[in-house]
């Protein structure tokens, strides 16, 4: 009997749980490993969820007509053709991505670097993973020319790549692929007959709304599946509801039918009460639009201030255009890190920051890169405070950086990086507790 696919705990969730245990034991830690957004639930969302608490039946596998219609309108307002009959809701976009990889079948192309679960999900369904580097200075989308080379070589070797997964904007880099790169991706996917699975859960968190992320569905609508959810823009990760938009045409409808069949066997239907709140949110009433705008502004201010600390310490870091993620490269400091701390890889650097300093980050290896690059992903989404009162204050503050708990978190990053990159460590910084956020 063949061995089952190896399953490991998600690197981001594992890091979060380890840091939570340390915090529960009384240690002072700074959580920067996962992208969970530490912001309050909008009161109207809470009210809608509570009012729907008695909805206990399964409902349609694809989701309620109200939710599917609201999600279609959300995409239509962003310039995409969206038929509510081709919208599928599920218990989180993460589950939808897994089901889509299964529904398309074959081997899967993913960017390098990319979110930790794409490769794991592909491997769980028995697919071969083909990693293709992103263009320099971009993220989330494989280099289209290298994509062609990789797919053609794989097919010549007898493999069967059928899909490419992309992220717009990107996790882990916080970058946004240019429209030209996305256009060329669409052209390559059409030539190679690949389905594009476009994870766009961060699309509302592009800081400059004058230059939004452009979906591959704008260039290759007949072969692009778009997914999103409320986890990031509205900070309701625990509600676990996402939506997918399938393409028009015979191929898209076949994929839709297969996705519905898979969903019926795995999750039956999304949680009914949450669908009510989600339909309201995807309708984008003014109060929700304002709440998302306030969140986006806060992310941009705090991420930029934290990024300045990394670049001041000597790390390379492209401007963060979206999300709450930083992806600094410590290559200019390699010799210093090796001689002072014995650090030779990004994984070792992440471990040092976590174990010695209590700053939870992840090395680039967790995102599909080799171990050697001294790159990290650090998220600033948990700097906003542990209580709803502080989180509301962060959203409403004219100057969030002036709030003592946000300032303390960023100052802690600065202190740790200063100590980390000094020629020799001469002060007992690791034992100094920072102010808890």
FENSUL-V462039 format. One record per helix or strand. SS is the DSSP state (H for helix, E for strand). FROM is the first residue (numbers start at 1). TO is the last residue. Records with the same first field share a line. If there is no record, write none. Layout:
BEGIN
SS=FROM-TO ; FROM-TO
END
This chain:
BEGIN
H=11-24 ; 43-51 ; 65-76 ; 84-86 ; 93-104 ; 116-124 ; 144-156 ; 179-192 ; 203-205 ; 209-211 ; 216-218 ; 221-223 ; 237-239 ; 250-266 ; 272-282 ; 286-312 ; 331-341 ; 346-357 ; 364-367 ; 388-396 ; 400-402 ; 404-421 ; 429-431
E=30-31 ; 87-90 ; 107-112 ; 129-134 ; 142-142 ; 161-167 ; 195-199 ; 206-206 ; 224-229 ; 242-245 ; 316-316 ; 322-322 ; 325-326 ; 329-329 ; 359-360 ; 362-363 ; 375-379
END
